[in-house]
Amino acid sequence: MIEIGQPGLLGLADLVVNRRRTCYGAVHHSLSAVAIMLYQFYEFQRSLISPFSIWAEAAARSFSLPGSALSKWPGAERVAAAYELMHRLGKDYTKPEFGIHSVTAHGHEVPVVQLQALGLPFCNLLRMKRYTDDPQTIADLKEDPVVLIVAPLSGHHATLLRDTVRTMLPEHKVYITDWVDARMVPAAAGPFGLHDYVNYIQAFIRHIGAENLHVMAVCQPVVPVLAAISLMAARGEPTPAGMTLMGGPVDARVGPTGVNDLAETRSMRWFRSSLVHPVPMHYPGAGRRVYPGFMQHAGFMAMNPRRHVTSHWDFYKQLITGDLEDAEAHRKFYDEYNAVLDMPGEYYLDTVRIVFKDYLLPRGEWSIEGEQVDPSRITDTRLLTIEGENDDISGPGQTRAAHQLCSGLTEGAREHYEVPKAGHYGIFSGRRWRTQVYPRVRDFIRGMAH
């Protein structure tokens, strides 16, 4: 199975694939009329394909459902498999659900309800609230630490952290950021830059309450989370009891990966004219300039085209042979992998410039609305950094650089863990996350109370 997120899941990892996007090469050199209309061309193409995808789904069912006469025809399973593959290649992939309805907490199975704790134009703060009517279990749940998981705004939806959330829920009160697809945000809401992202994180921390709060940032949000807490500390505001920074480019100069290559070889003008396009008129965010999800998806696929082709061919054979378990695993994987969102253009360009070109945070030159971002001002928030030994998105050392910047913390308030043999995705999802990383995070959070 292809590792979801490996081709550029978080932050700016998807930049590097643009070198291989030959299908868009002709429009990436200037703000020509063709480039400006690129999003409209894509929508036109999608509208043409959509009826065929719907028809293919109906045909697949006709040749596969037991009650259908067509399913009795010789070779019906091959026809059904071909039609389903056609349907999945052309269908629209909508935002997936977290699908976490219950967990086992303190020895009891308790239901989980997804609530919106705070709504802002570009992001909703979600609470995964656990319920029970058992008095002792209620008391136990109230004693669990509070965790804010900051999901990345980098192409995929927050549901990509489903495994992270599910693993944390049995022993923690969990909040998570749920970023809104920029094309669905009305233009009247105004622009959204990296400084707005930082302000959103601060708003969420204040809403939850900093006391006994632990903030987890997974890849891309590592930089804005560190900035948000730094600014709060400099103002004398209460700061979270702890923060975990996982696989993010605090200092992208350290251990450079393919992610850095394009940022170093292309100008900001190129990024602005090649990757940022206006949203078509039929969306609420019409006219807003975004880095479109379909372009990000093209990049994800271009990173490992052979692996994706092989995966779809295997899916076709699984349907023919009746390997329904593996076929369903393929569906679930690509339902998540193919569901992408548009990123606000201002935020995307800010990230390219501030994080990957000018390295303003590690150089001590980043100011937000007149306030300098100085992590050395953090004195009351314990720090845990986590990196994957084989991470090819945020190279080893990029996240650990936060320790040098957070010089106001004592040695006892700082920890680092490098996950052996783990890639980027493995530090927050999958077996290594559950068996190696999570126990470290859990013990670090519990240690805040001592």
DRENGU-80182 format. One record per residue (C-alpha): residue in one letter; y negated, z, x negated. Coordinates in Angstrom, 2 decimals. Layout:
BEGIN
+------+---------+---------+---------+
: resn :      yy :      zz :      xx :
+------+---------+---------+---------+
:    A :       Y :       Z :       X :
...
+------+---------+---------+---------+
//
This chain:
BEGIN
+------+---------+---------+---------+
: resn :      yy :      zz :      xx :
+------+---------+---------+---------+
:    M :    0.00 :    0.00 :    0.00 :
:    I :   -3.47 :   -0.84 :   -1.23 :
:    E :   -5.53 :    2.22 :   -2.06 :
:    I :   -8.34 :    2.30 :    0.46 :
:    G :  -11.66 :    2.68 :   -1.20 :
:    Q :  -10.42 :    1.66 :   -4.63 :
:    P :  -12.45 :   -1.60 :   -4.57 :
:    G :  -15.73 :    0.14 :   -4.09 :
:    L :  -15.37 :    2.75 :   -1.47 :
:    L :  -18.32 :    4.92 :   -2.29 :
:    G :  -21.81 :    4.53 :   -3.53 :
:    L :  -22.48 :    1.39 :   -5.52 :
:    A :  -18.93 :    0.55 :   -6.51 :
:    D :  -19.02 :   -2.49 :   -4.28 :
:    L :  -21.82 :   -4.04 :   -6.37 :
:    V :  -19.53 :   -5.30 :   -9.07 :
:    V :  -17.56 :   -7.54 :   -6.74 :
:    N :  -20.57 :   -9.72 :   -6.08 :
:    R :  -19.85 :  -11.47 :   -9.37 :
:    R :  -16.74 :  -12.84 :   -7.72 :
:    R :  -18.17 :  -13.72 :   -4.31 :
:    T :  -18.14 :  -17.49 :   -4.76 :
:    C :  -18.31 :  -18.05 :   -1.00 :
:    Y :  -21.87 :  -16.69 :   -0.98 :
:    G :  -22.94 :  -17.93 :   -4.40 :
:    A :  -25.23 :  -20.66 :   -3.09 :
:    V :  -27.37 :  -18.25 :   -1.10 :
:    H :  -27.73 :  -15.45 :   -3.62 :
:    H :  -30.44 :  -16.90 :   -5.80 :
:    S :  -33.56 :  -16.66 :   -3.65 :
:    L :  -34.96 :  -15.70 :   -0.29 :
:    S :  -34.39 :  -19.20 :    1.02 :
:    A :  -34.11 :  -19.97 :    4.71 :
:    V :  -30.33 :  -20.06 :    4.35 :
:    A :  -30.27 :  -16.58 :    2.77 :
:    I :  -32.51 :  -15.17 :    5.46 :
:    M :  -30.19 :  -16.60 :    8.13 :
:    L :  -26.98 :  -15.43 :    6.46 :
:    Y :  -26.40 :  -12.56 :    8.90 :
:    Q :  -27.07 :  -14.90 :   11.84 :
:    F :  -24.60 :  -17.43 :   10.43 :
:    Y :  -21.99 :  -14.72 :   10.14 :
:    E :  -22.54 :  -13.61 :   13.75 :
:    F :  -22.29 :  -17.22 :   14.94 :
:    Q :  -19.01 :  -17.63 :   13.10 :
:    R :  -17.72 :  -14.36 :   14.54 :
:    S :  -18.58 :  -15.45 :   18.08 :
:    L :  -16.57 :  -18.64 :   17.57 :
:    I :  -13.53 :  -16.84 :   16.22 :
:    S :  -13.50 :  -13.99 :   18.74 :
:    P :  -12.00 :  -15.94 :   21.71 :
:    F :   -9.17 :  -17.22 :   19.50 :
:    S :   -8.45 :  -13.68 :   18.27 :
:    I :   -8.27 :  -12.38 :   21.83 :
:    W :   -6.01 :  -15.28 :   22.84 :
:    A :   -3.77 :  -14.65 :   19.83 :
:    E :   -3.38 :  -10.99 :   20.84 :
:    A :   -2.30 :  -11.99 :   24.34 :
:    A :    0.12 :  -14.57 :   22.93 :
:    A :    1.62 :  -12.01 :   20.55 :
:    R :    2.29 :   -9.67 :   23.45 :
:    S :    3.80 :  -12.48 :   25.51 :
:    F :    6.34 :  -13.22 :   22.78 :
:    S :    7.13 :   -9.59 :   21.94 :
:    L :    7.13 :   -7.44 :   25.09 :
:    P :   10.69 :   -6.82 :   26.33 :
:    G :    9.82 :   -7.73 :   29.92 :
:    S :    8.43 :  -11.14 :   29.02 :
:    A :   10.56 :  -14.24 :   29.42 :
:    L :    8.98 :  -15.71 :   26.28 :
:    S :   10.41 :  -12.86 :   24.21 :
:    K :   13.90 :  -14.25 :   24.90 :
:    W :   13.18 :  -17.59 :   23.26 :
:    P :   14.82 :  -18.35 :   19.90 :
:    G :   12.42 :  -17.45 :   17.11 :
:    A :   10.15 :  -15.47 :   19.47 :
:    E :    9.77 :  -12.65 :   16.93 :
:    R :    8.38 :  -15.10 :   14.35 :
:    V :    5.92 :  -16.56 :   16.83 :
:    A :    4.82 :  -13.08 :   17.94 :
:    A :    4.37 :  -11.99 :   14.32 :
:    A :    2.27 :  -15.06 :   13.49 :
:    Y :    0.05 :  -14.54 :   16.53 :
:    E :   -0.48 :  -10.84 :   15.78 :
:    L :   -1.40 :  -11.65 :   12.19 :
:    M :   -3.87 :  -14.25 :   13.47 :
:    H :   -5.33 :  -11.69 :   15.87 :
:    R :   -5.80 :   -9.04 :   13.20 :
:    L :   -7.43 :  -11.47 :   10.78 :
:    G :  -10.04 :  -12.45 :   13.35 :
:    K :  -10.61 :   -9.33 :   15.45 :
:    D :  -13.61 :   -7.00 :   15.38 :
:    Y :  -12.84 :   -3.64 :   13.79 :
:    T :  -14.69 :   -0.83 :   15.50 :
:    K :  -15.44 :    2.63 :   14.14 :
:    P :  -12.18 :    4.62 :   13.95 :
:    E :  -11.74 :    8.09 :   15.43 :
:    F :  -11.00 :   11.19 :   13.39 :
:    G :   -8.07 :   11.84 :   15.70 :
:    I :   -7.71 :   15.50 :   14.70 :
:    H :   -6.81 :   17.31 :   17.90 :
:    S :   -5.17 :   20.47 :   16.60 :
:    V :   -4.34 :   22.34 :   13.40 :
:    T :   -2.29 :   25.36 :   12.44 :
:    A :   -4.70 :   28.15 :   11.53 :
:    H :   -3.74 :   31.75 :   10.77 :
:    G :   -0.22 :   31.13 :   12.02 :
:    H :   -1.25 :   29.64 :   15.36 :
:    E :   -1.62 :   26.10 :   16.64 :
:    V :   -5.24 :   25.80 :   17.74 :
:    P :   -7.00 :   22.84 :   19.41 :
:    V :   -9.86 :   21.10 :   17.60 :
:    V :  -12.85 :   19.63 :   19.43 :
:    Q :  -15.40 :   17.33 :   17.79 :
:    L :  -18.94 :   18.42 :   18.65 :
:    Q :  -22.34 :   17.04 :   17.68 :
:    A :  -24.22 :   19.93 :   16.13 :
:    L :  -27.36 :   17.95 :   15.32 :
:    G :  -28.39 :   14.36 :   15.93 :
:    L :  -30.84 :   12.41 :   13.76 :
:    P :  -31.56 :    8.66 :   13.94 :
:    F :  -29.44 :    7.71 :   10.93 :
:    C :  -26.86 :   10.49 :   10.92 :
:    N :  -25.12 :   12.93 :   13.24 :
:    L :  -23.95 :   16.32 :   12.04 :
:    L :  -20.49 :   16.91 :   13.51 :
:    R :  -18.71 :   20.22 :   13.94 :
:    M :  -14.92 :   20.23 :   14.04 :
:    K :  -14.64 :   23.36 :   16.14 :
:    R :  -11.37 :   25.24 :   16.47 :
:    Y :  -10.63 :   27.05 :   19.74 :
:    T :   -8.24 :   29.82 :   20.79 :
:    D :   -8.03 :   32.57 :   23.39 :
:    D :   -6.03 :   34.94 :   21.18 :
:    P :   -8.34 :   37.84 :   20.17 :
:    Q :   -6.85 :   38.35 :   16.71 :
:    T :   -6.93 :   34.64 :   15.93 :
:    I :  -10.55 :   34.48 :   17.09 :
:    A :  -11.42 :   37.28 :   14.71 :
:    D :   -9.59 :   35.52 :   11.88 :
:    L :  -11.32 :   32.20 :   12.55 :
:    K :  -14.73 :   33.88 :   12.49 :
:    E :  -14.04 :   35.18 :    8.99 :
:    D :  -13.30 :   31.71 :    7.58 :
:    P :  -15.92 :   30.24 :    5.20 :
:    V :  -18.30 :   27.54 :    6.45 :
:    V :  -18.10 :   24.14 :    4.73 :
:    L :  -20.41 :   21.15 :    5.06 :
:    I :  -18.64 :   17.97 :    3.94 :
:    V :  -21.18 :   15.29 :    3.07 :
:    A :  -19.51 :   11.94 :    3.65 :
:    P :  -20.69 :    8.89 :    1.74 :
:    L :  -23.00 :    6.27 :    3.19 :
:    S :  -21.44 :    3.38 :    1.34 :
:    G :  -19.72 :    0.92 :    3.61 :
:    H :  -16.94 :    2.78 :    5.40 :
:    H :  -17.32 :    5.37 :    8.14 :
:    A :  -17.00 :    9.13 :    7.69 :
:    T :  -13.46 :    8.90 :    9.08 :
:    L :  -12.45 :    7.80 :    5.60 :
:    L :  -12.50 :   11.55 :    4.85 :
:    R :  -10.06 :   12.30 :    7.67 :
:    D :   -7.50 :   13.77 :    5.27 :
:    T :  -10.20 :   15.85 :    3.59 :
:    V :  -11.26 :   17.30 :    6.94 :
:    R :   -7.71 :   17.84 :    8.20 :
:    T :   -6.76 :   19.72 :    5.03 :
:    M :   -9.86 :   21.94 :    5.13 :
:    L :   -9.70 :   22.86 :    8.82 :
:    P :   -6.88 :   25.44 :    8.82 :
:    E :   -8.87 :   27.78 :    6.56 :
:    H :  -12.52 :   26.76 :    7.04 :
:    K :  -15.22 :   26.13 :    9.62 :
:    V :  -15.92 :   22.46 :    8.98 :
:    Y :  -19.05 :   20.36 :    9.49 :
:    I :  -19.28 :   16.73 :    8.38 :
:    T :  -22.03 :   14.12 :    8.20 :
:    D :  -21.38 :   11.04 :   10.35 :
:    W :  -23.69 :    8.24 :    9.21 :
:    V :  -24.85 :    5.73 :   11.82 :
:    D :  -24.42 :    1.99 :   11.37 :
:    A :  -27.94 :    0.88 :   10.40 :
:    R :  -27.84 :   -2.15 :   12.70 :
:    M :  -27.51 :    0.26 :   15.63 :
:    V :  -30.65 :    2.25 :   14.70 :
:    P :  -33.72 :    0.88 :   16.51 :
:    A :  -36.39 :   -0.51 :   14.21 :
:    A :  -38.82 :    1.97 :   15.76 :
:    A :  -36.99 :    4.74 :   13.85 :
:    G :  -38.60 :    3.39 :   10.70 :
:    P :  -37.12 :    2.88 :    7.22 :
:    F :  -34.53 :    5.10 :    5.57 :
:    G :  -34.60 :    5.56 :    1.82 :
:    L :  -32.77 :    7.80 :   -0.62 :
:    H :  -35.49 :   10.44 :   -0.24 :
:    D :  -34.81 :   10.46 :    3.52 :
:    Y :  -31.13 :   11.02 :    2.75 :
:    V :  -32.09 :   14.06 :    0.66 :
:    N :  -34.27 :   15.36 :    3.51 :
:    Y :  -31.39 :   14.93 :    5.96 :
:    I :  -29.09 :   17.04 :    3.76 :
:    Q :  -31.69 :   19.79 :    3.62 :
:    A :  -32.11 :   19.65 :    7.42 :
:    F :  -28.35 :   20.03 :    7.89 :
:    I :  -28.17 :   22.97 :    5.48 :
:    R :  -31.02 :   24.73 :    7.29 :
:    H :  -29.43 :   24.05 :   10.69 :
:    I :  -26.07 :   25.53 :    9.68 :
:    G :  -27.59 :   28.31 :    7.58 :
:    A :  -27.37 :   28.47 :    3.80 :
:    E :  -25.85 :   31.95 :    3.67 :
:    N :  -22.12 :   31.74 :    2.89 :
:    L :  -22.27 :   27.94 :    3.24 :
:    H :  -20.33 :   25.75 :    0.84 :
:    V :  -21.38 :   22.09 :    0.48 :
:    M :  -18.86 :   19.42 :   -0.56 :
:    A :  -20.22 :   16.04 :   -1.67 :
:    V :  -17.72 :   13.21 :   -2.04 :
:    C :  -18.85 :   10.50 :   -4.50 :
:    Q :  -22.08 :    8.77 :   -3.42 :
:    P :  -23.72 :   11.89 :   -1.89 :
:    V :  -23.22 :   13.88 :   -5.10 :
:    V :  -26.66 :   12.78 :   -6.32 :
:    P :  -28.68 :   13.43 :   -3.12 :
:    V :  -26.87 :   16.73 :   -2.48 :
:    L :  -27.70 :   17.97 :   -5.97 :
:    A :  -31.29 :   16.83 :   -5.42 :
:    A :  -31.53 :   18.53 :   -2.00 :
:    I :  -30.33 :   21.90 :   -3.31 :
:    S :  -32.53 :   21.59 :   -6.41 :
:    L :  -35.64 :   21.09 :   -4.28 :
:    M :  -34.72 :   23.98 :   -1.98 :
:    A :  -34.23 :   26.26 :   -4.97 :
:    A :  -37.56 :   25.21 :   -6.49 :
:    R :  -39.35 :   26.11 :   -3.24 :
:    G :  -37.69 :   29.51 :   -3.10 :
:    E :  -35.65 :   28.62 :   -0.01 :
:    P :  -32.18 :   30.10 :    0.49 :
:    T :  -29.59 :   27.78 :   -1.05 :
:    P :  -25.87 :   27.41 :   -0.27 :
:    A :  -23.50 :   29.89 :   -1.86 :
:    G :  -21.61 :   27.06 :   -3.53 :
:    M :  -21.38 :   23.31 :   -3.97 :
:    T :  -18.51 :   21.06 :   -4.93 :
:    L :  -19.44 :   17.68 :   -6.43 :
:    M :  -16.54 :   15.20 :   -6.41 :
:    G :  -16.45 :   11.91 :   -8.29 :
:    G :  -20.14 :   11.02 :   -8.17 :
:    P :  -22.59 :    9.37 :  -10.59 :
:    V :  -24.78 :   12.31 :  -11.59 :
:    D :  -25.30 :   10.52 :  -14.91 :
:    A :  -24.08 :    6.92 :  -14.68 :
:    R :  -24.74 :    6.44 :  -18.40 :
:    V :  -21.65 :    8.52 :  -19.16 :
:    G :  -18.28 :    6.78 :  -19.02 :
:    P :  -19.66 :    3.54 :  -17.54 :
:    T :  -17.33 :    1.54 :  -15.29 :
:    G :  -17.50 :   -1.84 :  -13.63 :
:    V :  -19.91 :   -0.32 :  -11.17 :
:    N :  -22.57 :   -0.16 :  -13.87 :
:    D :  -22.18 :   -3.73 :  -15.08 :
:    L :  -23.99 :   -5.57 :  -12.32 :
:    A :  -26.79 :   -3.02 :  -12.09 :
:    E :  -27.51 :   -3.54 :  -15.77 :
:    T :  -27.38 :   -7.34 :  -15.73 :
:    R :  -29.23 :   -8.10 :  -12.48 :
:    S :  -32.85 :   -7.48 :  -11.58 :
:    M :  -34.05 :   -5.55 :   -8.56 :
:    R :  -35.43 :   -8.82 :   -7.24 :
:    W :  -31.90 :  -10.23 :   -7.28 :
:    F :  -30.51 :   -7.27 :   -5.36 :
:    R :  -33.34 :   -7.47 :   -2.85 :
:    S :  -33.00 :  -11.19 :   -2.21 :
:    S :  -29.23 :  -11.52 :   -2.50 :
:    L :  -27.78 :   -8.50 :   -0.75 :
:    V :  -30.35 :   -7.29 :    1.77 :
:    H :  -30.72 :   -9.22 :    5.03 :
:    P :  -32.34 :   -8.74 :    8.46 :
:    V :  -30.23 :   -7.60 :   11.42 :
:    P :  -29.87 :  -10.28 :   14.15 :
:    M :  -31.81 :  -10.00 :   17.39 :
:    H :  -29.00 :   -8.85 :   19.70 :
:    Y :  -28.56 :   -5.47 :   17.93 :
:    P :  -30.75 :   -2.39 :   18.52 :
:    G :  -31.84 :   -2.53 :   14.87 :
:    A :  -32.99 :   -6.15 :   15.11 :
:    G :  -35.20 :   -7.05 :   12.17 :
:    R :  -34.19 :   -4.04 :   10.08 :
:    R :  -33.23 :   -5.07 :    6.55 :
:    V :  -29.74 :   -3.91 :    5.63 :
:    Y :  -26.93 :   -4.43 :    3.18 :
:    P :  -24.54 :   -5.91 :    5.79 :
:    G :  -21.11 :   -4.47 :    6.28 :
:    F :  -19.48 :   -7.90 :    6.32 :
:    M :  -20.80 :   -8.59 :    2.80 :
:    Q :  -19.49 :   -5.25 :    1.59 :
:    H :  -16.13 :   -6.05 :    3.17 :
:    A :  -16.04 :   -9.44 :    1.43 :
:    G :  -16.56 :   -7.54 :   -1.80 :
:    F :  -13.79 :   -5.05 :   -1.04 :
:    M :  -11.36 :   -7.92 :   -0.40 :
:    A :  -12.48 :   -9.92 :   -3.45 :
:    M :  -11.63 :   -7.08 :   -5.81 :
:    N :   -7.87 :   -7.47 :   -5.19 :
:    P :   -7.30 :  -10.69 :   -3.19 :
:    R :   -3.66 :  -11.08 :   -4.21 :
:    R :   -2.81 :   -7.54 :   -3.16 :
:    H :   -4.39 :   -8.08 :    0.25 :
:    V :   -2.58 :  -11.40 :    0.75 :
:    T :    0.70 :   -9.76 :   -0.25 :
:    S :    0.06 :   -6.87 :    2.12 :
:    H :   -0.49 :   -9.22 :    5.06 :
:    W :    2.57 :  -11.28 :    4.20 :
:    D :    4.63 :   -8.09 :    4.04 :
:    F :    3.22 :   -7.14 :    7.45 :
:    Y :    4.39 :  -10.47 :    8.86 :
:    K :    7.91 :   -9.91 :    7.49 :
:    Q :    7.97 :   -6.32 :    8.79 :
:    L :    7.26 :   -7.55 :   12.31 :
:    I :   10.03 :  -10.13 :   12.06 :
:    T :   12.62 :   -7.66 :   10.76 :
:    G :   11.62 :   -4.91 :   13.19 :
:    D :   10.31 :   -2.55 :   10.51 :
:    L :    7.95 :   -0.97 :   13.01 :
:    E :    7.10 :    2.13 :   10.96 :
:    D :    5.75 :    0.17 :    7.99 :
:    A :    4.04 :   -2.30 :   10.30 :
:    E :    2.23 :    0.53 :   12.06 :
:    A :    1.19 :    1.97 :    8.69 :
:    H :   -0.33 :   -1.44 :    7.86 :
:    R :   -2.24 :   -1.48 :   11.14 :
:    K :   -3.66 :    2.00 :   10.60 :
:    F :   -4.66 :    1.24 :    7.03 :
:    Y :   -6.53 :   -1.96 :    7.87 :
:    D :   -8.05 :   -0.53 :   11.03 :
:    E :   -9.84 :    1.88 :    8.68 :
:    Y :  -10.32 :   -0.48 :    5.75 :
:    N :  -11.84 :   -3.30 :    7.81 :
:    A :  -14.21 :   -1.05 :    9.80 :
:    V :  -17.49 :   -1.20 :    7.91 :
:    L :  -21.12 :   -0.37 :    8.64 :
:    D :  -24.47 :   -1.73 :    7.52 :
:    M :  -26.44 :    0.35 :    5.03 :
:    P :  -30.24 :    0.64 :    5.31 :
:    G :  -31.74 :   -1.75 :    2.79 :
:    E :  -34.30 :    0.74 :    1.46 :
:    Y :  -31.62 :    3.35 :    0.78 :
:    Y :  -29.34 :    0.84 :   -0.92 :
:    L :  -32.06 :   -0.49 :   -3.22 :
:    D :  -33.30 :    3.03 :   -3.99 :
:    T :  -29.79 :    3.99 :   -5.07 :
:    V :  -29.44 :    0.95 :   -7.32 :
:    R :  -32.75 :    1.67 :   -9.01 :
:    I :  -32.76 :    5.47 :   -9.21 :
:    V :  -29.09 :    6.12 :   -9.95 :
:    F :  -27.77 :    3.01 :  -11.72 :
:    K :  -30.78 :    1.42 :  -13.37 :
:    D :  -33.37 :    4.06 :  -14.27 :
:    Y :  -31.08 :    7.15 :  -14.34 :
:    L :  -33.99 :    9.24 :  -13.08 :
:    L :  -31.99 :   12.38 :  -12.28 :
:    P :  -30.42 :   13.00 :  -15.72 :
:    R :  -33.65 :   11.95 :  -17.44 :
:    G :  -35.60 :   14.55 :  -15.43 :
:    E :  -37.98 :   11.92 :  -14.03 :
:    W :  -37.04 :   11.86 :  -10.35 :
:    S :  -39.73 :   13.05 :   -7.93 :
:    I :  -39.45 :   13.09 :   -4.15 :
:    E :  -42.66 :   13.25 :   -2.16 :
:    G :  -44.46 :   14.80 :   -5.13 :
:    E :  -41.75 :   17.36 :   -5.97 :
:    Q :  -39.72 :   17.03 :   -9.15 :
:    V :  -35.95 :   17.17 :   -8.79 :
:    D :  -34.97 :   19.81 :  -11.34 :
:    P :  -31.38 :   21.12 :  -11.07 :
:    S :  -32.17 :   23.84 :  -13.62 :
:    R :  -34.01 :   25.64 :  -10.81 :
:    I :  -30.66 :   26.32 :   -9.10 :
:    T :  -29.64 :   29.91 :   -9.85 :
:    D :  -27.82 :   31.19 :   -6.75 :
:    T :  -25.45 :   28.31 :   -5.90 :
:    R :  -22.12 :   28.24 :   -7.74 :
:    L :  -21.00 :   24.82 :   -8.98 :
:    L :  -17.60 :   23.14 :   -9.01 :
:    T :  -17.26 :   19.57 :  -10.29 :
:    I :  -14.13 :   17.47 :   -9.81 :
:    E :  -13.25 :   14.18 :  -11.47 :
:    G :  -10.19 :   11.92 :  -11.55 :
:    E :   -8.70 :   11.11 :  -14.93 :
:    N :   -8.25 :    7.45 :  -13.92 :
:    D :  -11.33 :    7.06 :  -11.74 :
:    D :  -12.65 :    3.52 :  -12.23 :
:    I :  -15.54 :    3.98 :   -9.78 :
:    S :  -17.25 :    7.09 :  -11.16 :
:    G :  -16.02 :    7.40 :  -14.71 :
:    P :  -14.95 :   10.74 :  -16.19 :
:    G :  -17.98 :   12.66 :  -17.37 :
:    Q :  -20.43 :   11.26 :  -14.81 :
:    T :  -19.97 :   14.19 :  -12.43 :
:    R :  -19.43 :   16.79 :  -15.12 :
:    A :  -22.94 :   15.98 :  -16.34 :
:    A :  -24.19 :   18.23 :  -13.51 :
:    H :  -23.27 :   21.27 :  -15.60 :
:    Q :  -25.76 :   20.37 :  -18.29 :
:    L :  -28.47 :   19.76 :  -15.69 :
:    C :  -27.76 :   23.04 :  -13.86 :
:    S :  -28.71 :   25.11 :  -16.89 :
:    G :  -29.95 :   27.96 :  -14.70 :
:    L :  -26.38 :   28.86 :  -13.79 :
:    T :  -24.31 :   31.18 :  -15.92 :
:    E :  -20.95 :   30.08 :  -17.33 :
:    G :  -19.20 :   32.22 :  -14.74 :
:    A :  -20.92 :   30.35 :  -11.92 :
:    R :  -19.69 :   26.92 :  -13.04 :
:    E :  -16.24 :   25.34 :  -13.00 :
:    H :  -14.86 :   21.88 :  -13.73 :
:    Y :  -11.52 :   20.29 :  -12.90 :
:    E :  -10.22 :   16.90 :  -14.02 :
:    V :   -7.34 :   15.76 :  -11.84 :
:    P :   -4.53 :   14.35 :  -14.01 :
:    K :   -3.62 :   10.70 :  -13.28 :
:    A :   -5.85 :   10.62 :  -10.19 :
:    G :   -7.96 :    7.63 :   -9.27 :
:    H :  -11.13 :    7.75 :   -7.23 :
:    Y :   -9.50 :    8.05 :   -3.81 :
:    G :   -6.90 :   10.55 :   -5.00 :
:    I :   -9.41 :   13.34 :   -5.60 :
:    F :  -10.23 :   13.69 :   -1.89 :
:    S :   -7.29 :   12.21 :    0.02 :
:    G :   -3.55 :   11.92 :   -0.32 :
:    R :   -0.92 :   13.99 :   -2.07 :
:    R :   -2.96 :   14.90 :   -5.16 :
:    W :   -5.86 :   16.03 :   -3.00 :
:    R :   -3.63 :   18.24 :   -0.87 :
:    T :   -1.47 :   19.74 :   -3.63 :
:    Q :   -3.78 :   19.86 :   -6.68 :
:    V :   -7.44 :   19.52 :   -5.70 :
:    Y :   -7.63 :   21.41 :   -2.42 :
:    P :   -6.14 :   24.66 :   -3.80 :
:    R :   -8.86 :   24.62 :   -6.49 :
:    V :  -11.58 :   24.02 :   -3.92 :
:    R :  -10.21 :   26.71 :   -1.60 :
:    D :   -9.99 :   29.30 :   -4.36 :
:    F :  -13.49 :   28.42 :   -5.59 :
:    I :  -14.92 :   28.89 :   -2.11 :
:    R :  -13.09 :   32.19 :   -1.65 :
:    G :  -14.36 :   33.32 :   -5.05 :
:    M :  -17.94 :   33.06 :   -3.85 :
:    A :  -17.50 :   36.27 :   -1.91 :
:    H :  -16.44 :   38.28 :   -4.98 :
+------+---------+---------+---------+
//
